[in-house]
Every structure is written in C-alpha cells, then in structure tokens.
C-alpha cells in the first residue's frame, strides 16, 4: 500500500486480465486468487510495453478505457538501435555490475567487440544486451 506497481509488457495482457486490472485501478481494491475478501490498495502504477497500444486499441486488442487510464504521462524511450551512442556506457555499467561483489576485476571490451555491439540491431533492446 502506497508503493509502486510496475506492469511490464502490458501489450501482451489478455483482454480478461486487462478488465481485472482496469477494475482494480477504478475501484482501488483487489481480491486474491481464490480469496473472498477485497483488499484496499493505493499504488502508483507504471506500465511499459514495446507494442503500439493505439493500434491495438483500434484493432480491439487492447481496452480503450484501460489505455486512457494508463496513458496519463507517457515517456517514450527510443529503442537501443536508435541510440547506439548509449551502448558503450551500458556495457561498462553491466560489466561493473556483473563483477561487483564477486571479487572479479572489471575488464573492458576490445574496440572490435564494442564495435560489433554498436553495429548490432538489438531487437531485444537492453534486455538482449
């Protein structure tokens, strides 16, 4: 209660699940699976997707009312292939993170390896990286 709920890949949500999420947002309460009592909730919602929700709404694959409930403040993060200049920074960060706490020395990638990473299209974006 009072926390933040992150809904990842909401474009993959089934219509019945979308209905349940919308109801929880509108009513401010949920019910546990198999439960009978309702639980009041007060959360900040963040949602993410790589899908074109507006097209999905037009095709009736995503609920219009849920779209407008969630689309209050939109942040568009360009795909990694559109911001290749970020790749060296992300690689350095990930190498530091992987080696931290493992008593490993962080290494740098060769310029050839980094160049390969920069030229890759990254259809899976940062998760693939």
N, C-alpha and C positions, 0 to 999 in steps of 0.2 A: 504494500500500500504506500503510495507516494513515490514509488520508484519509476523506472523507465522500462518499457516493454518494447523490444526490437523484433519486428516481424520481418524476417528475411525472405526474399523471393515471393512476395505476395501475389505476383502474377501467376504463380503455379498453384495457388489455392483453389480448391474446388468450389463450385457455387454454394453447396450446402455449408461449407466451412466459412465462406465469405458471409453468409447470412448470420452464422453464430457470432462471428467477430463484430459485425455491424450491431447486432443486438447487445453485445457486451459493451460496446462503445456508447450506444444510445442510452442504455439503462444503467450503466455504471455498476453492473453486477454480473457474476458468473456462477456457474454451477459445475462442481467437479463431476468428472465422468463417473457414472454410477451413483452419484450423490443425489440427495433430495433437497438439501438446503441451499439457499442462494448466499453468495458471499459478495459483500460490497467491495468495489475496487475503485481506486483513484490512481491512475497511472498516466504518465506521459507516453504517448505512442510514437515510435519511429518505425517507418516501413521502408523497405528497399526492394527494388526489382530491376531486372535488366530487360524487361518486356515493355512494349508500348501499350500502356494501360488505356490510353484514349482510344486506340484502335480496338482493343479488346472490349471496351465499353460499347463501341459502335457495333461490334460483332456479337454482342450479348454474351461474352465470355467472362466479363468482369462486371460486377454490380455497379451501376452508375452512382447510387446513393453512397456506397462504401467508398468509391473513388473520390467523391467530393468531401466526404468526412476525413479521409486521409490526406487529401491534396491541399492542405491549408498552407503549408510553407514548403515549397519544393526546392530541393538542392539537386542540381544536375552535376554529376561527376563524370567527366569525359572518360571514355574507355582508355585503357593503358596505351593502345596503339595510337591514340590521338595526343598523347603526352609522353612521348618517348624520352624526353629530357628528364623525366622523373625516375627512369629505370635505374641509373647508377645510384641515386640516393636510396631507393627502395632496396636494392641489392645490398648496399652497405648496412642498412638498418637490419635486414634479415640475417645477414652474416653475424652481426653483433649479437642479435637476439638468440640465434642458434648456439653460439659458442658461450654465451653468458651462463655462469653457474655450472659449467661442465669442465672447467679447468682446461679449456682449449684456447689456443691463441687464434684470434680472428685473423683471417687471411683476406687478401684482396684477389679479385679475379684478374686474370690476364686481360690485356686490352682486346685480344682476339675473342675471348669468351664474352666479355662485356659487349663487344660489337655484335656478336651473334644474338645476344639477348635483346639488344636495342633493335635489331632488324626483324625479330620475330613479331608476328601479329597479335599474339596473346588473346585468343578468343575467350579464354577463361579469366582474363584480366589479372588482377593482383593475386587471386587465389591460385591461378596457374603458375605465376611467377614463384 
